């Protein structure tokens, strides 16, 4: 196994921001009441990111005055599976887009069909 790639938290947060910037403007404008954060360690093994909340497709009239949905991107697990900084950049983008997809109500099976 290769050594773990070291990416500072600041650099990793920049990579997450850059990944968000690659999402088309029409989609980012549609995102609602969601916060994206970097967390060092995942709550369970093999998790690179996690969406927690109510997808846009499931929100109804009852949805108001609720805490923001959360997208967490896990720095250490991503760095552990990557062999270079470019791998980290690529994995961050894939993970961010995957979790944003959940915010839009797209399930894992469909995301994998789409290559995310």
C-alpha positions in Angstrom: 0.0 0.0 0.0 1.3 3.5 -0.9 1.8 6.0 1.9 -1.2 8.2 2.7 -1.3 11.5 0.8 -1.0 14.5 3.1 -3.3 17.3 2.2 -3.8 20.1 4.7 -7.3 20.9 5.9 -7.1 24.3 4.2 -6.0 22.8 0.9 -8.7 20.1 1.2 -11.4 22.8 1.8 -10.1 24.6 -1.3 -10.5 21.4 -3.3 -14.1 21.0 -2.0 -14.8 24.7 -3.0 -13.3 24.1 -6.4 -15.4 20.9 -6.9 -18.6 22.9 -6.0 -17.5 25.5 -8.6 -17.6 22.8 -11.3 -21.4 22.2 -10.7 -23.5 24.1 -13.3 -24.8 27.4 -12.0 -28.4 26.4 -12.7 -28.0 23.5 -10.3 -26.2 25.5 -7.6 -28.9 28.1 -7.7 -31.4 25.3 -7.1 -29.6 24.1 -4.0 -31.5 25.1 -0.9 -30.8 25.1 2.8 -27.7 22.9 2.6 -24.3 23.4 4.0 -21.1 21.6 2.8 -18.4 20.9 5.4 -15.1 19.2 5.6 -14.8 16.6 8.4 -11.5 14.9 9.1 -12.8 11.4 9.9 -15.9 9.5 8.8 -18.4 8.1 11.3 -18.1 4.7 9.7 -15.5 2.8 7.6 -15.5 3.2 3.8 -17.4 6.5 3.8 -16.0 9.4 1.8 -18.9 11.7 2.1 -22.4 11.8 3.6 -25.6 13.7 2.8 -28.0 14.2 5.7 -31.3 15.9 5.2 -34.4 16.1 3.2 -33.8 15.9 -0.5 -35.3 18.7 -2.6 -37.6 16.2 -4.3 -39.2 15.2 -0.9 -39.8 18.7 0.5 -43.3 19.8 0.8 -45.4 22.6 2.4 -44.4 21.2 5.8 -40.7 22.1 5.1 -39.8 25.4 6.7 -37.7 26.6 9.6 -35.6 23.5 9.7 -31.9 23.2 10.2 -29.9 23.1 6.9 -29.2 19.8 5.3 -25.5 18.7 5.6 -23.0 17.4 3.1 -19.9 16.2 4.8 -16.8 15.4 2.9 -14.3 13.2 4.8 -10.7 14.3 4.4 -8.7 11.5 5.9 -10.6 8.6 4.2 -10.2 10.3 0.8 -6.5 10.9 1.4 -6.1 7.3 2.5 -7.3 5.9 -0.8 -5.4 8.2 -3.1 -1.9 7.9 -4.4 -1.3 11.5 -5.5 -2.7 15.0 -5.0 -4.4 14.7 -8.4 -6.2 11.5 -7.2 -7.4 13.6 -4.2 -8.6 16.3 -6.5 -10.5 13.8 -8.6 -12.0 11.9 -5.6 -13.1 15.1 -3.9 -14.9 16.2 -7.1 -16.6 12.8 -7.5 -17.6 12.7 -3.8 -18.9 16.3 -3.8 -21.0 15.7 -6.9 -22.3 12.4 -5.6 -23.5 14.0 -2.3 -25.0 17.0 -4.1 -26.8 14.4 -6.2 -28.4 13.1 -3.0 -29.5 16.6 -2.2 -31.4 16.6 -5.5 -33.0 13.3 -4.6 -30.9 11.0 -6.8 -30.2 7.6 -5.2 -26.9 5.7 -5.1 -27.9 3.3 -7.9 -28.7 6.1 -10.3 -25.6 8.1 -9.3 -23.5 5.0 -10.0 -25.2 4.6 -13.4 -24.3 8.2 -14.2 -20.6 7.5 -13.2 -20.7 9.2 -9.8 
